[in-house]
Amino acid sequence: MILIIAKGNIIVNTGGKITANGANGGNGGSGVGFADTGSAVIAYGGGGGGGCGGGCVYLLHKGTHSNSGSITVNGGLGGTRGNYFKYGSTGSASVADPGQPGTNGTIFTKQLT
């Protein structure tokens, strides 16, 4: 969370940034397997971790608020799924799912009286 309280104006100039983005999820681990000769072994990889949600930016001001730059509260990306290990010609393999992205956060501005 980012909270800015100003008695006067809040100005984000060109090139200025206020950022409260979520972190990306971790990647799933790869499966590892061992097999005797002629056997089929399948080891599944892990699922990707979910991305973190974006944060909140609160801009409270008595004067004016202008933004020529950027204010971002994006959710993080989901992690990639892990690979699977397959040994032998029999059996089937399905892979784990990737992680889902985090949701975007909130930008709240209010002029105080």
N, C-alpha and C positions, 0 to 999 in steps of 0.2 A: 504494500500500500504506500502510495505517495500522497502526502497531504501538504498543500501549500495554502497558507492563509496570508493575505496581503491587505494592509490598510489602504493601499493605493491600487495601482494597475498591475495586472499580470500580462506580460508580453513575451511571447515565444517568437523570436526573430527568425528570418530565413536561415536555414541551416541548424537552428536550435532543435533540441530533442528532449522530450520527456518520455521515458520508456519504462514500462512495467510488464514486460513480456514473460510468459511462462517458459520453463525449461523443457527441453526435449526428453522424451522417454528413453530408457535404455534399450539396447538391442538384445534380442533373445540369443541365448547360447546355442552353439551347434551340437547336434547329437554325435556321440562317439560310441562305436560298437566293435565287438570282437566276435569272430565266428570260427568254429571248427571247419575243416574242409568239408564241402558239400552242404553245409547248413546255411540257412538264410537268417540274417539278423537285421533288424531295423531299429534304429535309435532315433527318436524324434528330437528335433530342436525345440528350444523354449520359445514361448510367445514374447513378442515385444512389449515393453512397458508403455503405459499411457503417458501422453504429454501432460504437463501441468497447465492449469488454467492461467489465463492472463490476470494480472493484478488490477487494482483499482487506483485511479488517479482522481483526487479531489482538488479542485481549484476554487477557493473561496476568496472573494475580493470585494472591496468597497468601491473601487474605481471601475475601470473597464478591463475587459479581457480580449486580447487579440492573439491570433495564432497564424504566423506565416511559415512556421516550421512543421514539426510533426509531434503528435502525441499518440503513442501506440500501446495497446494492451492485448497483444495477440497471444493466443494459446500456443503452447509448444507442440512440436510434431511428435507423432507416435513413433516408437522404436521399430526397427525392422525385425521380422521374424527370423528365428534361427534356422540353419540348414539341417536337413536330416541326413543320416548315414544309412545306406542300404548295401548289404553284402549278400550276394547270391541272386538267383533268378526267380525265386518264388516270393510270394508276399507282395503286398502293396504298401506304399508309403503316402501318408498325407502330411502336409507341413503345418506348423503352428500358424497362428494368425499374427499379423503385425499389430502393434499397439495403436490405439485410437488417439487422434489429436486432442489436446486440451481445448476447452471453450475459451472464447475471447472474454476479456474482462470488461470493466466499466469505466467510462470517463464521466465525471460529474462536475459541472460548473454552476456556481451560484453567486449572484451579486448580493452582498450583504448590505443591510440598511443601517 
